[in-house]
Amino acid sequence: MSIYISMFVEGALSFFSPCIIPVLPVYFGYLASGSKKVDADGNVYYDRLKVFITTCFFVLGISFAILLLGISVSVFNDFFSDYRLILSYVGSFVLIIFGLYQLNIINIPFLLKERKLNIKLDLNKMNFLTAYLFGFLFSFCWTPCIGPYLTSAIVLAGTSGSIISGIIHILVYILGFIIPFLLVGLFTEEILNLINNKKNILKYTTVIGGIIILLMGFYMFYNTSKEVVSMQKQIVNTQTSTDNSNMSDMERFGFTLKTNKGNTVTLSDIDEDHVVLTFFRTWCTYCKQEINDLTLLAKEYPDIKFYLITSPNMNDELDEAGIDAFMKENNWDIEVIYDENNMVHNMYGISGFPSTFFFDDDQSIYGYVPGYVSYDQMQNILLDLQN
């Protein structure tokens, strides 16, 4: 939630960029041109509702352009999953550099250059379609200026762990960006007068935005480093374990972790029982369907131990309280194992959710299924496992 709040704030601060605020009177002069009216006394006024609707189409154009940039990154989710740690490190350094740039500590010349599109629109005949195209085309002109904020959103979207999660990141940023536009469209004269009288606030919004980007860069770097350290520890443990060829699979891939029910599960201590271990995330749509099926199967197969496993606060996952509430909300009573440092996920090579491992009663791995398993397919696997 803190990441989403930060991205929303970054979107709002993008509105206060030096390339947007000074030219707002020009933009809204065009947007209001189609609603200009003259009363009987010759006084000029504008239809507030029509200006607002025109502004809505304008921000739809902006939103679509930014969303295209975000989706273009999110569709390469498999690539980001394979190289997530490397890209997280690179992304953290990019955010730190942009944060320093926003604070005027370093200089990035190409962000200071103006970009223009050689496309002509008849802005004096403003209608809803023209307003949409106006927002779509001009948003590309703004991208160099709002680059630090937009890059922050795209980097976080690309390393969020799923396409849906990445798109949500971008949409939160867009929401923060367009709300000020909508407010200006609704209260055009009042807000533009306020901005003209308070131009000195721009320097403060720039500083606040720079600090937020910098903190998010350090936060990403810290989380990635913590995960790398846990992986290194696991590699050492695995190398030590594989020296003993007499170990069972449960011992070789074993762990001792706490659960949402206050218990501690040691995998290698589970003897003479079949075990189903499903890696999941609360934001994963197919995980929810599979957990629902597993809940039904757990009642049908009481001799099989079913466990879910997730990593609180990792890869956009909820904290322990949120995961517990998620399970209670859906009336799922399967025990959830907390892999706090993502160590077990790395040991098992998990790159997608859900992923399910099946252990035989002799502590050997019976099989592994990446991705969603339907109820009927899961039932067939369990029957084979017992036989």
C-alpha positions as CSV (number, residue, x, y, z in Angstrom):
1,M,0.0,0.0,0.0
2,S,2.9,2.4,0.7
3,I,4.2,1.8,-2.8
4,Y,0.8,2.6,-4.3
5,I,0.4,5.7,-2.2
6,S,3.9,6.8,-3.3
7,M,3.0,6.3,-7.0
8,F,-0.2,8.2,-6.6
9,V,1.7,11.1,-5.0
10,E,4.3,10.9,-7.9
11,G,1.4,11.1,-10.4
12,A,0.1,14.2,-8.6
13,L,3.5,15.8,-8.5
14,S,3.9,15.1,-12.2
15,F,1.1,17.6,-12.8
16,F,3.2,20.3,-11.1
17,S,6.2,19.8,-13.5
18,P,7.7,23.0,-14.9
19,C,6.6,22.0,-18.4
20,I,2.9,21.6,-17.5
21,I,1.9,24.2,-14.9
22,P,3.1,27.3,-16.9
23,V,1.1,26.3,-20.0
24,L,-2.1,25.2,-18.3
25,P,-3.8,28.5,-19.2
26,V,-3.0,27.8,-22.9
27,Y,-4.2,24.2,-22.7
28,F,-7.4,25.0,-21.0
29,G,-7.9,28.0,-23.2
30,Y,-8.2,25.5,-26.1
31,L,-10.3,23.0,-24.1
32,A,-12.8,25.7,-23.2
33,S,-12.9,27.2,-26.6
34,G,-15.9,25.1,-27.7
35,S,-17.9,26.1,-24.6
36,K,-17.5,29.8,-24.9
37,K,-20.7,31.8,-24.6
38,V,-21.7,35.5,-24.6
39,D,-24.6,36.8,-22.6
40,A,-27.0,39.6,-23.6
41,D,-24.7,42.2,-22.0
42,G,-21.7,41.0,-24.1
43,N,-20.0,39.2,-21.1
44,V,-18.0,36.1,-22.0
45,Y,-18.5,33.0,-19.9
46,Y,-17.9,29.3,-20.2
47,D,-20.2,26.3,-19.8
48,R,-18.6,24.7,-16.8
49,L,-20.1,21.2,-17.4
50,K,-19.0,21.2,-21.1
51,V,-15.4,22.3,-20.1
52,F,-15.3,19.5,-17.5
53,I,-16.5,16.8,-20.0
54,T,-14.0,18.1,-22.6
55,T,-11.3,17.8,-19.9
56,C,-12.4,14.2,-19.2
57,F,-11.7,13.3,-22.8
58,F,-8.4,15.2,-22.7
59,V,-7.3,13.1,-19.6
60,L,-8.5,9.9,-21.3
61,G,-6.0,10.6,-24.1
62,I,-3.2,11.3,-21.5
63,S,-4.1,8.1,-19.6
64,F,-4.1,5.9,-22.8
65,A,-0.7,7.2,-23.8
66,I,0.8,6.5,-20.4
67,L,-0.9,3.1,-20.1
68,L,0.6,2.1,-23.4
69,L,4.0,2.8,-22.1
70,G,3.3,0.8,-18.9
71,I,1.7,-2.2,-20.8
72,S,4.7,-2.3,-23.2
73,V,6.8,-3.0,-20.2
74,S,4.4,-5.4,-18.4
75,V,3.9,-7.7,-21.4
76,F,7.5,-8.7,-21.0
77,N,6.7,-10.1,-17.6
78,D,8.4,-13.5,-18.3
79,F,11.6,-11.6,-19.1
80,F,11.3,-9.5,-16.0
81,S,10.6,-12.7,-13.9
82,D,13.8,-14.4,-15.2
83,Y,16.0,-11.4,-14.6
84,R,14.0,-9.8,-11.8
85,L,16.9,-9.3,-9.3
86,I,19.2,-7.8,-12.0
87,L,16.5,-5.5,-13.2
88,S,15.5,-4.5,-9.7
89,Y,19.1,-3.5,-9.0
90,V,19.2,-1.5,-12.3
91,G,15.8,0.0,-11.6
92,S,16.9,1.1,-8.1
93,F,19.9,2.9,-9.5
94,V,17.8,4.5,-12.2
95,L,15.4,5.8,-9.5
96,I,18.3,7.1,-7.4
97,I,19.8,8.9,-10.3
98,F,16.4,10.5,-11.3
99,G,15.9,11.4,-7.6
100,L,19.2,13.2,-7.6
101,Y,18.4,14.9,-10.9
102,Q,15.0,16.0,-9.5
103,L,16.8,17.5,-6.5
104,N,19.3,19.3,-8.9
105,I,22.2,17.4,-7.4
106,I,23.2,16.0,-10.8
107,N,22.4,17.1,-14.4
108,I,20.8,14.9,-17.1
109,P,20.9,17.1,-20.3
110,F,18.6,15.0,-22.5
111,L,15.7,15.6,-20.0
112,L,16.0,19.3,-20.5
113,K,15.4,19.1,-24.3
114,E,12.0,19.9,-25.7
115,R,10.3,17.3,-27.9
116,K,7.7,18.3,-30.5
117,L,5.3,16.3,-32.6
118,N,4.7,17.7,-36.1
119,I,1.0,17.0,-36.0
120,K,-1.6,19.7,-36.5
121,L,-4.9,19.8,-34.8
122,D,-7.6,22.5,-35.3
123,L,-7.7,23.4,-31.6
124,N,-10.0,26.3,-32.2
125,K,-12.8,23.8,-33.0
126,M,-12.5,21.8,-29.9
127,N,-14.8,18.8,-29.5
128,F,-14.6,15.6,-27.5
129,L,-12.6,13.7,-30.1
130,T,-10.2,16.6,-30.6
131,A,-9.8,16.8,-26.9
132,Y,-8.9,13.1,-26.7
133,L,-6.3,13.4,-29.5
134,F,-5.0,16.6,-27.9
135,G,-4.3,14.8,-24.6
136,F,-2.9,11.7,-26.3
137,L,-0.5,13.6,-28.5
138,F,0.7,16.2,-26.0
139,S,1.3,13.5,-23.3
140,F,4.3,12.3,-25.5
141,C,5.7,15.8,-25.4
142,W,5.6,15.8,-21.6
143,T,7.3,12.4,-21.1
144,P,10.9,13.9,-21.1
145,C,9.8,16.5,-18.5
146,I,8.0,14.1,-16.2
147,G,10.6,11.4,-16.9
148,P,11.7,10.8,-13.3
149,Y,8.2,10.2,-12.1
150,L,7.1,8.2,-15.1
151,T,10.2,6.1,-15.1
152,S,9.7,5.4,-11.4
153,A,6.2,4.1,-12.1
154,I,7.3,2.0,-15.1
155,V,10.3,0.5,-13.3
156,L,8.1,-0.6,-10.4
157,A,5.4,-1.9,-12.8
158,G,8.0,-4.0,-14.7
159,T,9.4,-5.6,-11.5
160,S,6.0,-6.1,-9.7
161,G,5.8,-9.8,-10.5
162,S,2.7,-10.0,-12.8
163,I,1.1,-8.2,-15.7
164,I,-2.0,-7.3,-13.7
165,S,0.0,-6.0,-10.8
166,G,2.2,-3.9,-13.2
167,I,-0.9,-2.4,-14.9
168,I,-2.4,-1.5,-11.5
169,H,0.9,0.3,-10.6
170,I,0.6,2.4,-13.8
171,L,-3.1,3.1,-13.2
172,V,-2.4,4.4,-9.7
173,Y,0.2,6.7,-11.2
174,I,-2.2,7.8,-13.9
175,L,-5.0,8.4,-11.3
176,G,-2.7,10.7,-9.3
177,F,-1.7,12.6,-12.5
178,I,-5.2,13.2,-14.0
179,I,-7.1,14.2,-10.8
180,P,-5.5,17.7,-10.8
181,F,-6.5,18.0,-14.5
182,L,-10.1,17.1,-13.7
183,L,-10.1,19.6,-10.8
184,V,-8.8,22.3,-13.1
185,G,-11.5,21.4,-15.7
186,L,-14.2,21.7,-13.0
187,F,-12.9,24.9,-11.5
188,T,-10.9,26.3,-14.4
189,E,-11.0,30.0,-13.6
190,E,-10.5,29.7,-9.8
191,I,-7.6,27.2,-10.0
192,L,-5.7,28.9,-12.8
193,N,-5.8,32.1,-10.9
194,L,-4.5,30.3,-7.8
195,I,-1.6,28.8,-9.8
196,N,-0.7,32.1,-11.2
197,N,-0.5,33.6,-7.8
198,K,1.4,30.7,-6.2
199,K,4.0,29.9,-8.8
200,N,6.7,29.6,-6.0
201,I,5.1,26.3,-4.9
202,L,6.7,24.6,-7.9
203,K,10.1,24.4,-6.3
204,Y,8.7,22.7,-3.3
205,T,6.8,20.1,-5.3
206,T,10.0,19.3,-7.3
207,V,11.9,18.8,-4.0
208,I,9.2,16.6,-2.5
209,G,9.0,14.5,-5.7
210,G,12.8,14.1,-5.8
211,I,12.9,12.9,-2.2
212,I,10.1,10.4,-2.8
213,I,11.8,8.9,-5.9
214,L,15.2,8.8,-4.1
215,L,13.6,6.9,-1.1
216,M,11.8,4.5,-3.4
217,G,15.2,3.8,-5.2
218,F,16.9,3.0,-1.9
219,Y,13.9,1.0,-0.7
220,M,14.1,-1.2,-3.9
221,F,17.8,-1.6,-3.5
222,Y,17.5,-2.6,0.1
223,N,14.8,-5.2,-0.6
224,T,16.7,-6.7,-3.6
225,S,19.9,-6.9,-1.5
226,K,18.0,-8.7,1.3
227,E,16.7,-11.2,-1.2
228,V,20.2,-11.8,-2.7
229,V,21.6,-12.4,0.8
230,S,18.9,-14.9,1.5
231,M,19.6,-16.7,-1.8
232,Q,23.3,-16.8,-1.0
233,K,22.6,-18.4,2.4
234,Q,20.3,-20.9,0.7
235,I,22.9,-21.8,-1.9
236,V,25.4,-22.6,0.9
237,N,22.8,-24.7,2.8
238,T,21.9,-26.6,-0.4
239,Q,25.5,-27.3,-1.2
240,T,26.0,-28.6,2.3
241,S,22.9,-30.7,2.1
242,T,23.7,-32.3,-1.3
243,D,27.0,-33.6,0.2
244,N,24.9,-36.2,1.9
245,S,23.5,-38.5,-0.8
246,N,21.4,-40.4,1.8
247,M,19.1,-37.4,2.4
248,S,15.4,-37.6,1.3
249,D,13.9,-34.9,-0.9
250,M,12.1,-33.5,2.1
251,E,15.4,-33.1,3.9
252,R,17.2,-31.8,0.8
253,F,14.5,-29.2,0.2
254,G,13.5,-28.9,3.8
255,F,12.6,-25.8,5.9
256,T,11.4,-24.8,9.3
257,L,8.9,-21.9,9.1
258,K,6.0,-20.5,11.1
259,T,2.4,-20.5,9.9
260,N,-0.6,-18.3,10.1
261,K,-2.0,-20.5,12.8
262,G,1.0,-20.0,15.1
263,N,2.5,-23.4,14.4
264,T,6.0,-24.2,13.1
265,V,6.3,-26.6,10.2
266,T,9.5,-28.6,9.6
267,L,9.1,-30.3,6.3
268,S,11.5,-33.2,7.0
269,D,9.6,-34.1,10.2
270,I,6.5,-35.0,8.2
271,D,6.9,-38.7,7.8
272,E,4.6,-41.3,6.4
273,D,2.2,-38.7,5.0
274,H,1.5,-37.3,1.6
275,V,2.1,-33.6,1.3
276,V,0.8,-30.9,-1.1
277,L,2.7,-27.7,-1.0
278,T,1.3,-24.8,-3.1
279,F,3.2,-21.5,-3.6
280,F,0.8,-18.6,-4.1
281,R,0.2,-14.8,-3.9
282,T,-3.0,-13.1,-2.7
283,W,-3.1,-10.9,-5.8
284,C,-2.9,-13.9,-8.1
285,T,-6.3,-14.6,-9.7
286,Y,-5.7,-18.3,-10.5
287,C,-4.2,-18.8,-7.1
288,K,-7.6,-17.9,-5.5
289,Q,-9.4,-20.6,-7.7
290,E,-6.8,-23.2,-6.8
291,I,-6.9,-22.4,-3.1
292,N,-10.7,-22.8,-3.2
293,D,-10.3,-26.2,-4.9
294,L,-7.6,-27.3,-2.4
295,T,-9.9,-26.4,0.5
296,L,-12.5,-28.8,-0.9
297,L,-9.9,-31.5,-1.6
298,A,-8.5,-31.2,1.9
299,K,-11.9,-32.3,3.3
300,E,-12.1,-35.1,0.7
301,Y,-8.6,-36.4,1.4
302,P,-8.0,-36.0,5.2
303,D,-4.9,-38.3,5.0
304,I,-3.0,-35.8,2.8
305,K,-1.5,-32.7,4.4
306,F,-2.1,-29.5,2.4
307,Y,0.0,-26.4,2.9
308,L,0.0,-23.0,1.2
309,I,3.2,-20.9,1.2
310,T,3.8,-17.3,0.5
311,S,6.2,-14.5,1.3
312,P,4.8,-11.6,3.4
313,N,5.8,-8.1,2.1
314,M,7.7,-9.6,-0.9
315,N,6.8,-8.9,-4.5
316,D,3.7,-6.9,-3.7
317,E,2.4,-9.5,-1.3
318,L,0.4,-8.5,1.8
319,D,1.8,-8.5,5.3
320,E,1.0,-11.4,7.7
321,A,-2.2,-9.7,9.0
322,G,-3.4,-9.0,5.5
323,I,-2.8,-12.6,4.4
324,D,-4.6,-13.9,7.5
325,A,-7.6,-11.6,6.7
326,F,-7.5,-12.7,3.1
327,M,-7.8,-16.4,4.2
328,K,-10.6,-15.6,6.7
329,E,-12.5,-13.5,4.2
330,N,-12.7,-16.4,1.8
331,N,-13.3,-19.0,4.6
332,W,-10.2,-21.0,3.6
333,D,-8.7,-22.9,6.5
334,I,-5.6,-24.4,4.9
335,E,-2.5,-23.6,6.9
336,V,-0.3,-20.9,5.3
337,I,3.4,-21.1,5.7
338,Y,5.3,-17.8,5.9
339,D,8.5,-17.7,3.8
340,E,9.6,-14.3,5.1
341,N,12.8,-13.8,3.1
342,N,11.7,-15.6,-0.1
343,M,14.3,-18.2,0.8
344,V,12.2,-21.3,0.1
345,H,10.8,-19.8,-3.1
346,N,14.3,-19.4,-4.4
347,M,15.3,-22.9,-3.3
348,Y,12.4,-24.4,-5.2
349,G,13.0,-22.1,-8.2
350,I,9.5,-20.5,-8.1
351,S,9.0,-18.0,-11.0
352,G,5.2,-18.0,-11.3
353,F,2.0,-18.5,-9.2
354,P,0.4,-20.8,-8.4
355,S,3.1,-23.6,-8.3
356,T,2.5,-26.9,-6.6
357,F,4.8,-29.6,-5.3
358,F,3.6,-33.1,-4.3
359,F,5.6,-35.2,-1.8
360,D,5.1,-39.0,-1.5
361,D,4.9,-40.7,1.9
362,D,8.5,-41.8,1.6
363,Q,9.6,-38.1,1.6
364,S,10.4,-38.1,-2.1
365,I,9.1,-35.5,-4.5
366,Y,6.3,-37.2,-6.5
367,G,5.8,-34.3,-9.0
368,Y,5.7,-30.6,-9.6
369,V,3.1,-28.6,-11.5
370,P,3.8,-24.9,-12.5
371,G,0.6,-22.9,-13.0
372,Y,-3.0,-23.5,-12.2
373,V,-4.3,-27.0,-11.7
374,S,-8.1,-27.6,-12.1
375,Y,-10.1,-29.5,-9.5
376,D,-10.4,-32.6,-11.7
377,Q,-6.7,-32.6,-12.6
378,M,-5.7,-32.1,-9.0
379,Q,-8.0,-35.0,-7.9
380,N,-6.4,-37.3,-10.5
381,I,-2.9,-36.4,-9.2
382,L,-3.9,-37.1,-5.6
383,L,-5.4,-40.5,-6.5
384,D,-2.2,-41.4,-8.3
385,L,-0.2,-40.1,-5.3
386,Q,-2.0,-42.3,-2.8
387,N,-1.7,-45.3,-5.1
